[in-house]
Amino acid sequence: MSIGIFNDKKSCPDNNKIINVLGKKKNVWIEFIDFIRENSSKLEDLRFYGKNYGWALRFRKNNKVLISLYPSKDSFIAQIILGKTESETALKSSLDMKIKKIIEGATEFKEGRWLFIPVKNRKDIKDVKYLLSLKINS
């Protein structure tokens, strides 16, 4: 099973398909997308990351990926890669314990810890915004 719901390489989802699958969480998705566009990135594209990940809406700044969002049924997954310093700062912050557990449990690769955070409500968005700010300001 892939991280996102759209896992067919030959079928890139359009905005209507994404909004439909998000269901009740479409407003959270739209608000978060607007936040990213206004505060950090004008470069965005849909990218296929393979059958295990699926299609994601990717945001970049200066060719550096800031965050990728994988639509799911009634939610979405935010993927953000934090470096060592960013991870340490996040673990010392007032983030929700479930986010801290995701950080602690993530394998540390050369480019950092790959975090896959399920976004189900506005509290989750608040925490992901904080992590995004760490990435942008690093």
C-alpha positions in Angstrom: 0.0 0.0 0.0 1.3 3.4 -0.9 1.6 6.5 1.4 -0.8 8.5 -0.8 -4.0 7.3 -2.4 -3.0 8.1 -6.0 -0.4 5.5 -6.9 -0.9 5.0 -10.6 1.9 6.6 -12.5 -0.1 6.9 -15.7 -3.0 8.8 -13.9 -1.9 12.1 -12.5 -4.7 13.4 -10.3 -6.2 16.9 -11.0 -7.3 19.3 -8.3 -10.9 18.0 -8.4 -9.8 14.4 -7.8 -7.6 15.5 -4.9 -10.4 17.6 -3.3 -12.9 14.8 -3.7 -10.7 12.2 -2.0 -9.9 14.5 0.9 -13.6 14.7 1.8 -14.2 16.5 5.0 -10.5 17.5 5.3 -10.5 19.5 2.0 -10.7 22.8 3.9 -7.7 21.9 6.0 -5.8 21.0 2.8 -6.8 24.3 1.1 -5.9 26.4 4.1 -2.5 24.7 4.4 -1.7 25.0 0.7 -2.6 28.8 0.8 -0.3 29.2 3.9 2.6 27.5 2.0 2.1 29.6 -1.1 1.9 32.9 0.9 4.8 32.2 3.3 7.4 30.0 1.7 7.0 28.7 -1.9 5.7 29.7 -5.2 7.3 26.6 -6.9 5.0 23.7 -6.8 4.2 20.6 -8.9 2.6 17.2 -8.8 5.3 14.6 -8.7 5.1 10.8 -8.8 7.4 9.3 -6.2 6.9 5.6 -7.1 4.2 3.0 -6.3 5.1 3.0 -2.6 4.5 6.7 -2.2 2.2 7.8 -5.1 1.5 11.3 -6.4 2.4 14.3 -4.1 2.0 18.0 -4.3 5.6 19.2 -3.9 6.7 22.7 -2.8 10.2 23.9 -3.4 12.3 26.9 -2.8 15.5 27.5 -4.8 15.2 23.9 -6.1 15.2 22.6 -2.5 12.2 20.5 -1.6 10.4 22.1 1.4 7.5 19.7 1.8 5.5 17.1 -0.1 1.8 16.4 0.5 0.3 13.1 -0.3 -3.5 13.1 -0.5 -5.3 10.2 1.3 -8.9 9.3 2.0 -10.2 12.0 4.3 -6.7 13.2 5.3 -3.2 13.7 3.9 0.4 12.9 4.7 2.9 15.7 5.0 6.5 14.6 4.2 9.2 16.9 5.4 12.9 16.1 5.8 14.6 17.6 8.8 18.3 17.9 9.3 20.1 17.1 12.6 19.8 20.6 14.1 16.2 21.0 12.9 15.3 17.7 14.5 17.0 18.5 17.8 15.2 21.9 17.9 11.8 20.2 17.1 12.3 17.7 19.9 12.9 20.4 22.4 9.8 22.4 21.4 6.2 22.1 22.5 5.2 19.9 19.6 2.5 17.3 20.2 4.0 14.1 21.5 2.8 12.1 18.5 4.9 14.4 16.3 7.9 14.0 18.5 7.5 10.2 18.4 7.5 10.4 14.6 10.8 12.4 14.7 12.4 10.0 17.2 11.3 7.0 15.2 12.5 8.3 11.8 15.7 6.8 10.4 18.4 9.5 10.0 19.8 9.5 6.4 22.5 11.7 5.0 20.0 14.4 4.0 18.1 14.1 7.4 15.1 12.4 8.9 12.3 11.7 6.6 9.1 12.5 8.5 5.7 11.3 7.2 3.0 13.1 9.3 -0.6 12.2 9.0 -2.6 15.5 8.9 -6.1 15.0 10.2 -6.9 18.4 11.9 -5.8 21.9 12.4 -3.6 21.0 15.4 -1.6 18.7 13.1 -1.3 21.6 10.6 0.0 23.9 13.4 2.8 21.4 14.2 3.7 20.9 10.5 3.8 24.7 10.0 6.3 24.8 12.9 8.5 22.1 11.3 8.2 23.9 7.9 9.4 27.1 9.5 12.4 25.3 11.0 13.3 24.0 7.5 12.8 27.4 5.8 15.0 29.2 8.4 17.8 26.7 8.5 
